[in-house]
């Protein structure tokens, strides 16, 4: 009798697991009369990459030398990079609950598990890493 109960319990648990997997594992949830967006719809299409190995003689001495060489052909690139969220450490402007004004949120004003205390080491971090200084 005990073996029968264990067998029925195992079958019930496997069936329940299969049901949960089917419900949560569906690729695109649907709501009648409403289309559900996927995150991939908001990812910009990547530009075709140009192999610069044929265009630039090297080796170049260091990172700043590479940047100077890039700016010879792409003079607007520095301003474009410095306007990105990666450089400014500020993402989109959002309205947060409990605040009257909208704010930019990003690494500069949120906790980041990798760069929790950049302040004392800002000069060193930004000697290689983009942004905020």
C-alpha positions as a Markdown table, in Angstrom:
| # | Residue | x | y | z |
|---|---|---|---|---|
| 1 | Unk | 0.0 | 0.0 | 0.0 |
| 2 | Unk | 2.8 | 2.4 | 0.9 |
| 3 | Unk | 4.6 | 1.8 | -2.5 |
| 4 | Unk | 1.4 | 2.5 | -4.3 |
| 5 | Unk | 1.0 | 5.8 | -2.4 |
| 6 | Unk | 4.6 | 6.8 | -3.3 |
| 7 | Unk | 4.1 | 5.9 | -6.9 |
| 8 | Unk | 0.9 | 7.9 | -7.2 |
| 9 | Unk | 2.6 | 10.9 | -5.4 |
| 10 | Unk | 5.5 | 10.8 | -7.8 |
| 11 | Unk | 3.2 | 10.6 | -10.9 |
| 12 | Unk | 1.2 | 13.5 | -9.5 |
| 13 | Unk | 4.3 | 15.6 | -8.9 |
| 14 | Unk | 5.7 | 14.9 | -12.3 |
| 15 | Unk | 2.4 | 15.8 | -13.9 |
| 16 | Unk | 2.2 | 19.0 | -11.9 |
| 17 | Unk | 5.8 | 19.9 | -12.9 |
| 18 | Unk | 5.0 | 19.3 | -16.6 |
| 19 | Unk | 1.9 | 21.5 | -16.3 |
| 20 | Unk | 4.0 | 24.4 | -14.7 |
| 21 | Unk | 6.7 | 24.0 | -17.3 |
| 22 | Unk | 4.2 | 24.1 | -20.2 |
| 23 | Unk | 2.5 | 27.3 | -18.8 |
| 24 | Unk | 5.6 | 29.2 | -17.9 |
| 25 | Unk | 7.7 | 27.9 | -20.8 |
| 26 | Unk | 5.5 | 29.1 | -23.6 |
| 27 | Unk | 7.5 | 31.4 | -25.9 |
| 28 | Unk | 4.9 | 34.2 | -26.2 |
| 29 | Unk | 2.1 | 34.7 | -23.7 |
| 30 | Unk | -1.1 | 35.9 | -25.2 |
| 31 | Unk | -4.0 | 37.9 | -23.9 |
| 32 | Unk | -7.2 | 37.9 | -26.0 |
| 33 | Unk | -7.5 | 41.0 | -28.1 |
| 34 | Unk | -4.0 | 42.3 | -27.1 |
| 35 | Unk | -0.6 | 41.7 | -28.6 |
| 36 | Unk | 2.2 | 41.2 | -26.1 |
| 37 | Unk | 5.6 | 42.8 | -27.0 |
| 38 | Unk | 8.8 | 40.9 | -26.5 |
| 39 | Unk | 12.0 | 42.6 | -25.3 |
| 40 | Unk | 13.7 | 41.8 | -28.6 |
| 41 | Unk | 11.4 | 44.2 | -30.4 |
| 42 | Unk | 13.2 | 47.1 | -28.7 |
| 43 | Unk | 16.8 | 46.0 | -29.4 |
| 44 | Unk | 18.2 | 48.0 | -32.3 |
| 45 | Unk | 19.6 | 46.2 | -35.2 |
| 46 | Unk | 23.4 | 45.9 | -35.2 |
| 47 | Unk | 25.2 | 47.8 | -37.9 |
| 48 | Unk | 27.5 | 45.9 | -40.3 |
| 49 | Unk | 31.0 | 45.8 | -38.8 |
| 50 | Unk | 33.9 | 47.2 | -40.9 |
| 51 | Unk | 37.2 | 45.4 | -40.4 |
| 52 | Unk | 39.6 | 48.2 | -39.6 |
| 53 | Unk | 42.6 | 45.8 | -39.7 |
| 54 | Unk | 43.1 | 46.6 | -43.3 |
| 55 | Unk | 42.7 | 50.3 | -42.8 |
| 56 | Unk | 45.0 | 51.0 | -39.8 |
| 57 | Unk | 48.7 | 50.2 | -39.5 |
| 58 | Unk | 49.7 | 49.1 | -36.1 |
| 59 | Unk | 50.4 | 48.2 | -33.5 |
| 60 | Unk | 49.3 | 51.3 | -31.6 |
| 61 | Unk | 51.0 | 52.0 | -28.2 |
| 62 | Unk | 48.0 | 52.2 | -25.9 |
| 63 | Unk | 44.3 | 52.9 | -25.5 |
| 64 | Unk | 44.6 | 56.7 | -25.9 |
| 65 | Unk | 46.6 | 56.2 | -29.1 |
| 66 | Unk | 43.8 | 54.0 | -30.5 |
| 67 | Unk | 41.3 | 56.6 | -29.6 |
| 68 | Unk | 43.3 | 59.4 | -31.3 |
| 69 | Unk | 43.6 | 57.2 | -34.4 |
| 70 | Unk | 39.8 | 56.5 | -34.4 |
| 71 | Unk | 39.0 | 60.3 | -34.2 |
| 72 | Unk | 41.1 | 61.0 | -37.3 |
| 73 | Unk | 38.4 | 59.4 | -39.4 |
| 74 | Unk | 35.4 | 59.7 | -37.0 |
| 75 | Unk | 35.7 | 63.2 | -35.5 |
| 76 | Unk | 32.1 | 63.2 | -34.2 |
| 77 | Unk | 32.5 | 59.9 | -32.4 |
| 78 | Unk | 33.9 | 61.4 | -29.1 |
| 79 | Unk | 30.8 | 63.5 | -28.7 |
| 80 | Unk | 28.5 | 60.7 | -29.6 |
| 81 | Unk | 30.1 | 58.3 | -27.1 |
| 82 | Unk | 30.0 | 60.9 | -24.3 |
| 83 | Unk | 26.2 | 61.3 | -24.9 |
| 84 | Unk | 25.6 | 57.6 | -24.3 |
| 85 | Unk | 24.2 | 56.1 | -21.1 |
| 86 | Unk | 27.4 | 54.1 | -20.9 |
| 87 | Unk | 29.4 | 57.3 | -20.6 |
| 88 | Unk | 27.1 | 59.4 | -18.5 |
| 89 | Unk | 26.1 | 56.6 | -16.2 |
| 90 | Unk | 22.5 | 57.8 | -16.5 |
| 91 | Unk | 19.8 | 55.9 | -18.4 |
| 92 | Unk | 16.3 | 56.9 | -19.5 |
| 93 | Unk | 14.3 | 59.5 | -17.6 |
| 94 | Unk | 11.7 | 57.8 | -15.6 |
| 95 | Unk | 9.0 | 58.7 | -13.1 |
| 96 | Unk | 9.6 | 56.9 | -9.8 |
| 97 | Unk | 6.9 | 56.3 | -7.2 |
| 98 | Unk | 7.0 | 58.8 | -4.4 |
| 99 | Unk | 8.8 | 61.5 | -6.5 |
| 100 | Unk | 7.2 | 64.5 | -8.2 |
| 101 | Unk | 9.9 | 64.9 | -10.8 |
| 102 | Unk | 11.2 | 62.5 | -13.4 |
| 103 | Unk | 14.9 | 61.5 | -13.1 |
| 104 | Unk | 17.6 | 59.8 | -15.0 |
| 105 | Unk | 18.4 | 56.4 | -13.4 |
| 106 | Unk | 21.6 | 54.6 | -13.9 |
| 107 | Unk | 25.0 | 53.7 | -12.4 |
| 108 | Unk | 25.5 | 57.2 | -11.1 |
| 109 | Unk | 22.6 | 57.1 | -8.7 |
| 110 | Unk | 21.7 | 53.4 | -8.2 |
| 111 | Unk | 23.5 | 50.6 | -6.4 |
| 112 | Unk | 25.8 | 48.7 | -8.7 |
| 113 | Unk | 27.0 | 45.4 | -7.4 |
| 114 | Unk | 30.4 | 45.7 | -9.2 |
| 115 | Unk | 31.2 | 49.4 | -8.5 |
| 116 | Unk | 29.7 | 50.0 | -5.1 |
| 117 | Unk | 32.4 | 52.5 | -4.0 |
| 118 | Unk | 33.9 | 54.1 | -7.1 |
| 119 | Unk | 34.2 | 57.5 | -5.5 |
| 120 | Unk | 37.6 | 57.2 | -3.8 |
| 121 | Unk | 39.0 | 55.4 | -6.9 |
| 122 | Unk | 37.3 | 57.4 | -9.6 |
| 123 | Unk | 40.5 | 58.6 | -11.3 |
| 124 | Unk | 41.8 | 55.0 | -11.6 |
| 125 | Unk | 38.5 | 53.5 | -12.8 |
| 126 | Unk | 37.9 | 56.2 | -15.4 |
| 127 | Unk | 41.5 | 56.0 | -16.7 |
| 128 | Unk | 40.3 | 53.0 | -18.7 |
| 129 | Unk | 36.5 | 52.7 | -18.2 |
| 130 | Unk | 34.1 | 55.1 | -20.0 |
| 131 | Unk | 32.3 | 57.8 | -18.3 |
| 132 | Unk | 31.5 | 60.2 | -15.5 |
| 133 | Unk | 34.9 | 61.9 | -15.2 |
